[in-house]
């Protein structure tokens, strides 16, 4: 491809994304104002945000990589123009990424943590790292390393989930919310959490630092899990 065709493509896509962000700005960042009986539930709002992020990131990433791989850029001026237009495109994806992350956090603050809320939250950080890697590879002309970057990101993501012990993190977060007076979903802890969280539950029950009502209910919970 020549730089003219690539410039037209990137400018058009940047304008499309910019118009989309401006029109949907309140939808992206109004937060609690979008949670109404006529609007969205917390779950719908977070789910749509994450799906939109995946779609936008996929479109921008594939287009950016394809154009970077097949566009002739003989001069420094053309290279700089491509880097600026491509960087602007990925920056706009970053805006959608921030909005999606905020929605998940809002959902967690409202109802507590679950695996289906926590894992996408972690994944967003890895997606941000991949987008940043695309920019760095463009600036350093290292696009041949994209496969290694994607494979490394996938492996690190998997090992991160294993290292942090997802079920223990979820249980700790929800118990700490309950100590602060928020509602605790005992059914979720009883049926959806693996035995990885049992050491933490035993420790927190045996600590004697819990409010009495929560202490009694967590004791019953442990008995149910044992049974």
N, C-alpha and C positions, 0 to 999 in steps of 0.2 A: 504494500500500500504506500501511496505517497502521503506526505504530511498534510496536504490539503484535505484529502478525504478523511484522514484521521482527525484533523482539527474540527471539521464539520460534525463528525460523529460525537466527539467529546463535548463540544460546545452545546450541541443539541441535547445530549444526555444530561449535562450539567444544568441547563435551563429547565429541563423537564423535572429533575430532582428538586431544584430550587423552588419552582412553582408549587410542586407537590408539598414541600415543607412549609411554605408560606401559607398555603390554603389550609393545611391540616395542623398548623402550629398549636391551636388550642386543643385539638384532639390529642396531639402528642404530649403536651406539657401541662395541661390544665389539672391533671391529677384527680384529686377527690371530686372536683366539679363535674367530671365525666361519669361518676358513679351515682346514678339516679335510677329510679324505677323505670323511667322511659329511656334511659341510656344503656349503660353496661353494668354488669356485676364486676367485682374485683377479678374473678377468674376469667371472664370474657375479655376484659380490658388487658390483662397481662398476657393471655394466650394470643390475642390478635397482635399485640405489640411484638411478641417473640416471632411469630410467623412472618410478619411484615419485615422484621429485621433479617431473617434468613433469606427471604425473597430478594430484598434490595441488595444485600451483601453478595448473593450469588450472581445477580445480574451485573453489578458493578465490578466484582472480582473477575468474572469471566471476560467481560468486555475489556477491562484494563489489561489483563494478561494477554489477550489475543492481539490487541492493538500494539502493545509493547513488543510483542514477539515478531510482528509482521510489518511494522511501519519503518520505512527508510528515514533515518534522521542523520543526514550527512554533516550538518553544521551544529555548533554549540547552541545557536539560537533556536533551532528546531528541537534539539534535545531539551532545552530549558522550557520551551513552550509546552511540549508534551508532558514534562514532569509537573508543571504548574496545573495544567488542565486535569491530568490524571490524579494528582494530589487533591485537587478541589473536589473531584468526584468522590474519592474515598473519604474525604473530610465530611462530606454530606452524609455518607453512610454512617460515619461516627456519630452524627447528630441523632439518627434513628437508633443507633446502638445505645446511646445515653438514655433516650426516652424509653426504650424497652427495658433497660436495667431499672430505671426508676419505677416502672409499673410493677415489676416483680417484687421490688423492695416494698412497695405500697401494699401489695397483696400479702406478703409475709407479715408485715406489721399489723394487718387487719386480722389475720387468721392463724398466724404461726407458720412454722416451717414444716415442709414435707419434702420428700425426694423429688417430686415433680416440680417443686418451686426452687429447690436448692441447686440441683444439677444444671438447669438452664442458666441460673445466676453465675455459676462457675464457668460454664461454656462461653458466656459473653466475653469474659476476660481473654479466653483463648482466641475467640474470633477477632477481638481488638488487636491481639498480638499478630495474627495472620495479616490483617489489613495493614498494620504498621510494617510488617515484613515485606509486603508488596512495594510499599513506598521506598524502603531501604534498598531492595533489590533493583528497583528502577534507577535510583541515584547511583548505585555502584555497578550497574550493568551485570547483575548476577542472577538473571532469571532462570538460568539452567539449574539453580539450586531449589527451585520451587517444590519439586517432589520431596526433597529432603526436609524442607521446612514443614510441609503438610504432614508428612509421616512423623516427624519429631513432635509436632503439636498434638497429633492424635495420641501418640504414646505417652507424652507427658500428661495429657488430660486424663487418660485411663489410670496412670500410676498416681496421679493426684487424688482421684476419687478413692483409690485403695489406701493411700497414705493417711488421708485426713479422717478416715472412718466416718462415713456419711451418717450412719444411723446414730452414732454417739453425738455428733454435732447437732443433729436434728433434735434429739431428745434433750440435750443440755439447753438448747435455745428455747424450747417450748416449756421446760420446767422453770427456767429463769423468768419467762413471761408470766407463768402462773404465780410465781413468788411476788411479782409486781402487781398482781391482781387481775391479770388477763385470764380468759377462759382456756382450759387445757383439754385437748381432745384425747381423752383416755382410750377411746375405742381405737384410735389410730396407733397409739403406743402399744396397745394390747395385741393388735393383729397385723400391723404393717411393718413394725420395727424388728430387725433381726436380733439375735442374741449378742451381737457386738455391743449393744447398748446396755446390757445387763450389769457389767461392772460399774458403770456410772450410776445406774439406778440404785444399786446396792449401797454405793458410797454416799449418795445424797440422802437416802433414807436413813442410813446409820449415823449420819452427821448430827442429827437432832436439831438442825438449824432451820427446818422448814416450819411454816405455819401449821398448826395442829390438824386442821381440816385437810390440807394438802398432804401432810405426813400420812394420815390414815388412808387417803385414797391411793397414794403411791404404794403403800404397803399392800393394799388389796390388789393393785395392779401387778405387783411382783408375784403375788400368790397366783393370780390368773395366768401369768406368763409361765410360771413353773408348772402349773397344771396342764 
